[in-house]
Amino acid sequence: MKKIEKLTPQQEAELVGFRSEWLGYGLSTERADRPRAQAAVTRMYELIGKKPPAFLWFDSPMSAGLAVGLLASLKDLKLWQQLRQQLWQQLRQQLWQQLRQQLGQQLWQQLGQQLDQQLDQQLWQQLDQQLRQQLGQQLGQQLDQQLRQQLGQQLDQQLRQISQRARQAVNSEAYWGQHEAAWFAFYTFGERIGVKYPEDASSTLKLWGELVQSCGWWMPYDGLCVMCERQSFVSFDERARLHNQTRAALEFADGYRLFVWHGTAVPENWITAPDKLDPKTALTWENIEQRRAAAEIIGWKRVLEQLQPTTINKDKDPEIGELIEVVLPDAGEARFLKVRCGTGRDFVLSVPREMKTAREANAWTYDLKPKEYKLEART
């Protein structure tokens, strides 16, 4: 079989659209295609020797987890016996883990393996890096690191206080449906550009793709599968971090919501009533990441007024600004640039502690060195 040494210009162009297509599935807010999702799950059950399950649908992973916790408390209920026999590990070992190992092996053999080991490594690394950056990293950052992990962390914290069984359901017994688009797209594009997978692996891969395209999280048990609808709203900042400054960044149809400021989960009232957020909160809040988010929501200018800042360096031009230093409670010394933009508005920007002058700090905000910095760049 002829080895694939690099992507053609046409394939490189297709990769951009392909990534957008699968990101669209991962971020979809449409209602789940329940028949399609149930058909895929039923086929998965058959592949591990199980009868088709009954399906219970919920509008969010939170309500699904709570339902599992409730059923677990009714130990004389037949459904509880089914829930005790969860199939996550069995599906993982027989359909997920083996599949990914098999697909990875085929990608290695057909994209990289050459007689010349040095050339082989260079070709494989080049192509593998391109696919991983375009599909694995860019999709994975938004879907895995932000959506799945942020949602999972909040569910864990909230369910910890309610039910250990519900917490277990969403953290160790759930697959993630649309939020698994990154790994699925990675292997599917390999097949699209000519990698040949064994027929059974290709068929199983398509089953996972059916779930990516049709539903949210799902939790498999013996005779029963708990299914979740997709999110109803989701928004990000320019760096692909969950974020919304006026409403929840992630919402579900049953009202479950996640409030996030530039990738950091925050209390609801910080977003819905920012005018009532006290600057002292940004100085004393226990979680440092949330403390920084509070300061950004309030505005560093208001926060710093509480700290008696020390001037390190002040430029005569207010558009270059003033470098100041403060001592943040529990976080130590920190430096900020107070600067006026071309529109006449004043800003306070966090800068690295090694900044020595206002010009150096101003240049840093543009990823420039002081000698490269020109005021005209502010236009």
C-alpha positions as CSV (number, residue, x, y, z in Angstrom):
1,M,0.0,0.0,0.0
2,K,1.3,3.4,-1.0
3,K,2.2,5.5,2.0
4,I,0.7,9.0,2.6
5,E,3.6,11.3,3.0
6,K,1.9,14.7,3.2
7,L,-1.4,16.3,2.7
8,T,-2.2,17.6,-0.8
9,P,-3.1,21.3,-1.2
10,Q,-6.7,20.2,-1.7
11,Q,-6.7,18.1,1.4
12,E,-5.2,21.0,3.4
13,A,-8.1,23.1,2.2
14,E,-10.6,20.4,3.0
15,L,-9.2,20.1,6.5
16,V,-10.4,23.6,7.4
17,G,-14.0,22.9,6.4
18,F,-13.9,19.5,7.9
19,R,-12.8,20.9,11.2
20,S,-15.6,23.5,11.1
21,E,-18.1,20.8,10.3
22,W,-17.3,18.7,13.3
23,L,-16.9,21.7,15.6
24,G,-20.5,22.5,14.5
25,Y,-21.6,19.1,15.8
26,G,-19.8,19.6,19.0
27,L,-21.3,23.0,19.6
28,S,-24.8,22.2,18.2
29,T,-27.8,23.5,20.2
30,E,-30.4,21.6,18.2
31,R,-32.6,19.0,20.0
32,A,-31.2,15.5,19.9
33,D,-32.0,13.2,17.0
34,R,-33.3,10.5,19.4
35,P,-34.1,7.7,16.9
36,R,-30.6,8.1,15.4
37,A,-28.9,8.1,18.8
38,Q,-30.9,5.1,20.1
39,A,-30.1,3.1,16.9
40,A,-26.4,3.6,17.4
41,V,-26.5,2.7,21.1
42,T,-28.6,-0.4,20.4
43,R,-26.0,-1.5,17.8
44,M,-23.2,-1.0,20.4
45,Y,-25.1,-3.1,22.9
46,E,-25.4,-5.9,20.3
47,L,-21.6,-5.7,19.6
48,I,-20.9,-6.6,23.2
49,G,-23.5,-9.3,23.4
50,K,-26.3,-7.3,25.2
51,K,-30.0,-7.0,24.4
52,P,-31.3,-3.6,23.3
53,P,-31.8,-1.3,26.3
54,A,-34.7,0.8,27.4
55,F,-34.0,4.5,27.0
56,L,-34.6,7.3,29.5
57,W,-34.0,10.8,28.1
58,F,-33.2,13.9,30.1
59,D,-32.5,17.6,29.2
60,S,-29.1,17.8,30.9
61,P,-26.3,15.7,32.5
62,M,-27.4,17.2,35.8
63,S,-31.0,16.0,35.6
64,A,-29.7,12.6,34.3
65,G,-27.3,12.3,37.2
66,L,-30.0,13.2,39.7
67,A,-32.3,10.6,38.2
68,V,-29.6,7.9,38.5
69,G,-29.1,9.0,42.1
70,L,-32.8,8.8,42.8
71,L,-33.1,5.3,41.3
72,A,-30.2,4.2,43.3
73,S,-32.0,5.2,46.5
74,L,-34.9,2.9,45.6
75,K,-33.0,-0.3,46.1
76,D,-36.1,-2.5,45.7
77,L,-36.7,-1.1,42.2
78,K,-35.8,-3.3,39.3
79,L,-34.2,-0.4,37.5
80,W,-31.7,-0.1,40.4
81,Q,-30.5,-3.7,39.7
82,Q,-29.8,-2.6,36.1
83,L,-28.0,0.5,37.2
84,R,-25.7,-1.5,39.4
85,Q,-24.5,-3.3,36.2
86,Q,-23.2,-0.3,34.4
87,L,-21.6,-1.1,31.0
88,W,-19.3,1.9,30.7
89,Q,-16.1,-0.2,31.3
90,Q,-17.3,-3.0,29.0
91,L,-18.1,-0.6,26.2
92,R,-14.8,1.2,26.7
93,Q,-12.7,-2.0,26.6
94,Q,-14.5,-3.7,23.7
95,L,-15.6,-0.8,21.5
96,W,-13.7,2.4,22.5
97,Q,-10.2,1.5,23.7
98,Q,-9.5,-1.3,21.3
99,L,-10.9,0.8,18.4
100,R,-8.6,3.7,19.1
101,Q,-5.6,1.5,19.5
102,Q,-6.5,-0.2,16.2
103,L,-7.1,3.1,14.4
104,G,-3.9,4.6,15.8
105,Q,-1.9,1.6,14.6
106,Q,-3.3,1.9,11.1
107,L,-2.6,5.6,11.0
108,W,1.0,4.9,12.0
109,Q,1.5,2.2,9.4
110,Q,-0.1,4.0,6.5
111,L,0.9,7.6,7.2
112,G,4.4,7.1,8.5
113,Q,6.1,3.7,8.3
114,Q,9.0,3.9,5.8
115,L,12.1,1.8,5.3
116,D,14.2,4.7,6.2
117,Q,13.6,5.3,9.9
118,Q,14.8,8.9,10.0
119,L,12.6,9.8,7.1
120,D,9.8,7.9,8.6
121,Q,9.9,9.8,11.8
122,Q,10.1,13.1,10.0
123,L,7.1,12.4,7.8
124,W,5.0,10.9,10.5
125,Q,5.7,13.8,12.9
126,Q,5.0,16.4,10.2
127,L,1.7,14.9,9.2
128,D,0.6,13.8,12.7
129,Q,1.4,17.2,14.0
130,Q,-0.7,18.9,11.3
131,L,-3.7,16.7,12.0
132,R,-3.4,17.0,15.7
133,Q,-3.0,20.8,15.6
134,Q,-5.9,21.3,13.2
135,L,-8.3,18.6,14.7
136,G,-7.1,17.3,18.0
137,Q,-5.8,20.5,19.6
138,Q,-8.2,23.1,18.1
139,L,-11.3,21.0,18.5
140,G,-10.1,19.4,21.7
141,Q,-9.4,22.7,23.4
142,Q,-12.9,24.0,22.8
143,L,-14.8,20.8,23.3
144,D,-12.7,18.7,25.7
145,Q,-10.8,21.2,27.8
146,Q,-13.6,23.8,28.0
147,L,-17.0,22.2,27.5
148,R,-16.5,18.7,28.9
149,Q,-14.1,19.5,31.7
150,Q,-15.8,22.6,32.9
151,L,-19.2,20.9,32.8
152,G,-17.8,17.9,34.5
153,Q,-16.2,19.9,37.3
154,Q,-19.3,21.9,38.1
155,L,-21.4,18.7,38.1
156,D,-19.0,17.1,40.4
157,Q,-19.1,20.0,42.8
158,Q,-22.8,20.3,42.9
159,L,-23.6,16.6,43.0
160,R,-21.1,16.0,45.7
161,Q,-23.5,17.6,48.1
162,I,-26.5,15.8,46.8
163,S,-25.7,12.2,45.9
164,Q,-22.5,10.1,45.6
165,R,-24.3,7.8,43.1
166,A,-25.4,10.7,40.9
167,R,-21.9,12.1,41.0
168,Q,-20.5,8.8,40.0
169,A,-22.9,8.6,37.1
170,V,-21.8,11.8,35.4
171,N,-18.1,11.4,36.2
172,S,-17.3,7.8,35.7
173,E,-20.2,6.2,33.8
174,A,-20.9,8.8,31.1
175,Y,-19.8,9.1,27.5
176,W,-20.0,12.6,26.1
177,G,-21.8,12.4,22.8
178,Q,-21.3,15.6,20.8
179,H,-18.4,16.7,23.1
180,E,-16.3,13.7,21.7
181,A,-16.1,15.3,18.3
182,A,-12.4,16.0,18.5
183,W,-11.0,12.4,18.6
184,F,-13.6,11.2,16.2
185,A,-12.8,13.8,13.6
186,F,-9.1,13.1,14.0
187,Y,-9.4,9.5,13.0
188,T,-12.2,10.1,10.4
189,F,-10.0,12.5,8.5
190,G,-7.3,9.9,8.3
191,E,-9.8,7.6,6.6
192,R,-10.9,10.4,4.4
193,I,-7.4,11.0,3.0
194,G,-6.8,7.4,2.2
195,V,-6.0,5.5,5.4
196,K,-7.6,2.0,5.2
197,Y,-9.1,0.8,8.5
198,P,-10.3,-2.8,8.9
199,E,-14.0,-3.1,8.1
200,D,-15.1,-3.8,11.7
201,A,-13.1,-0.8,13.0
202,S,-14.5,1.5,10.4
203,S,-18.0,0.4,11.2
204,T,-17.5,0.9,14.9
205,L,-16.0,4.3,14.3
206,K,-19.1,5.3,12.4
207,L,-21.3,4.3,15.4
208,W,-19.4,6.7,17.6
209,G,-19.8,9.3,14.9
210,E,-23.6,8.8,14.9
211,L,-23.7,9.7,18.6
212,V,-21.4,12.7,18.1
213,Q,-23.9,14.0,15.5
214,S,-27.1,13.2,17.3
215,C,-27.0,13.6,21.1
216,G,-25.3,14.9,24.3
217,W,-24.0,12.8,27.2
218,W,-25.1,9.2,27.7
219,M,-24.7,6.6,30.4
220,P,-25.0,2.9,29.6
221,Y,-26.3,0.2,32.0
222,D,-27.5,-3.4,31.6
223,G,-30.9,-3.1,30.0
224,L,-31.1,0.6,30.4
225,C,-29.4,3.6,28.8
226,V,-29.7,7.1,30.2
227,M,-29.5,9.7,27.4
228,C,-29.1,13.5,27.5
229,E,-30.2,16.2,25.1
230,R,-27.7,18.6,23.7
231,Q,-26.9,22.0,25.2
232,S,-29.4,24.7,24.3
233,F,-26.9,27.6,24.3
234,V,-23.1,27.9,24.4
235,S,-20.7,30.8,23.9
236,F,-17.0,31.4,23.9
237,D,-14.5,34.2,23.9
238,E,-11.9,34.9,21.1
239,R,-9.6,32.3,22.6
240,A,-12.1,29.5,22.5
241,R,-12.8,29.6,26.2
242,L,-16.3,29.3,27.6
243,H,-17.4,32.9,28.3
244,N,-20.3,35.2,28.4
245,Q,-20.4,38.6,30.2
246,T,-24.2,39.0,30.4
247,R,-25.7,35.4,30.7
248,A,-24.7,31.8,31.3
249,A,-22.1,30.6,28.9
250,L,-23.6,27.1,28.8
251,E,-27.3,26.3,29.1
252,F,-29.6,23.3,28.9
253,A,-33.3,23.1,28.2
254,D,-34.2,22.2,31.8
255,G,-32.6,25.4,33.1
256,Y,-29.3,24.0,34.2
257,R,-26.6,26.7,33.5
258,L,-22.9,27.2,33.8
259,F,-21.7,30.8,34.3
260,V,-18.1,31.3,33.0
261,W,-15.8,34.3,32.7
262,H,-13.0,33.7,30.1
263,G,-12.8,30.0,31.0
264,T,-13.3,30.3,34.7
265,A,-16.5,29.1,36.3
266,V,-17.9,31.9,38.6
267,P,-21.0,32.4,40.8
268,E,-24.2,33.3,38.9
269,N,-24.6,36.7,40.5
270,W,-21.2,37.9,39.4
271,I,-22.5,37.8,35.8
272,T,-26.2,38.7,36.3
273,A,-25.5,41.5,38.9
274,P,-22.0,42.7,38.4
275,D,-22.8,46.2,39.8
276,K,-23.3,44.5,43.2
277,L,-20.0,42.8,43.2
278,D,-17.8,44.3,45.9
279,P,-14.2,45.0,45.1
280,K,-13.3,43.4,48.4
281,T,-14.5,40.1,46.9
282,A,-11.8,40.3,44.2
283,L,-9.2,40.7,47.0
284,T,-10.3,38.0,49.4
285,W,-12.1,35.3,47.4
286,E,-10.5,31.9,48.3
287,N,-10.1,30.6,44.7
288,I,-7.4,32.7,43.0
289,E,-8.6,32.1,39.4
290,Q,-12.1,33.2,40.4
291,R,-10.6,36.2,42.3
292,R,-8.9,37.3,39.1
293,A,-12.2,36.9,37.2
294,A,-14.0,39.0,39.8
295,A,-11.4,41.7,39.4
296,E,-11.8,41.7,35.6
297,I,-15.6,41.9,36.0
298,I,-15.5,44.8,38.4
299,G,-12.6,46.4,36.7
300,W,-9.0,46.5,37.9
301,K,-9.2,50.2,38.4
302,R,-11.9,50.0,41.1
303,V,-10.1,47.0,42.7
304,L,-6.7,48.7,42.8
305,E,-8.2,51.7,44.6
306,Q,-8.5,49.5,47.6
307,L,-4.7,48.6,47.6
308,Q,-2.7,51.8,47.7
309,P,-0.6,51.1,44.5
310,T,3.0,52.1,44.2
311,T,4.2,53.7,41.0
312,I,7.2,51.9,39.4
313,N,7.4,54.1,36.3
314,K,5.2,56.7,34.7
315,D,5.5,57.9,31.1
316,K,4.7,61.5,30.2
317,D,2.4,60.2,27.5
318,P,-0.8,58.8,29.1
319,E,-1.3,56.5,26.1
320,I,1.9,54.7,27.1
321,G,0.8,54.8,30.7
322,E,1.9,54.2,34.3
323,L,3.4,51.0,35.6
324,I,2.2,50.3,39.2
325,E,2.7,47.6,41.7
326,V,0.3,46.3,44.4
327,V,0.3,43.5,46.9
328,L,-2.6,41.1,46.3
329,P,-3.9,39.3,49.4
330,D,-2.6,35.7,49.4
331,A,-1.1,36.2,45.9
332,G,1.8,38.5,46.5
333,E,3.2,41.4,44.4
334,A,1.6,42.1,41.1
335,R,2.2,44.7,38.4
336,F,-0.4,46.6,36.3
337,L,-0.3,49.1,33.5
338,K,-2.7,52.1,33.8
339,V,-3.1,53.4,30.3
340,R,-5.4,55.6,28.3
341,C,-6.5,54.4,24.8
342,G,-7.0,56.5,21.7
343,T,-10.7,57.0,22.5
344,G,-9.9,58.6,25.8
345,R,-10.9,55.7,28.0
346,D,-8.7,54.6,30.9
347,F,-7.8,50.9,31.4
348,V,-5.8,48.9,33.9
349,L,-4.1,45.9,32.5
350,S,-2.3,43.0,34.3
351,V,1.3,42.6,33.1
352,P,4.2,40.3,34.2
353,R,6.1,41.3,37.3
354,E,9.4,41.5,35.4
355,M,8.2,44.6,33.5
356,K,10.4,47.6,34.5
357,T,8.9,50.5,32.6
358,A,5.5,51.6,31.3
359,R,6.8,51.5,27.7
360,E,8.1,47.9,28.2
361,A,4.7,46.9,29.7
362,N,2.8,48.6,26.9
363,A,4.9,46.9,24.3
364,W,4.3,43.5,26.0
365,T,0.5,43.9,25.6
366,Y,1.1,43.8,21.9
367,D,3.7,41.0,22.1
368,L,6.4,43.4,21.1
369,K,9.8,44.4,22.5
370,P,10.2,48.0,23.6
371,K,12.5,48.8,20.7
372,E,9.9,47.5,18.3
373,Y,7.0,49.3,19.9
374,K,5.6,52.4,18.1
375,L,2.7,54.4,19.4
376,E,1.2,54.4,15.9
377,A,0.5,50.7,16.4
378,R,-2.3,51.7,18.7
379,T,-4.6,52.8,15.8
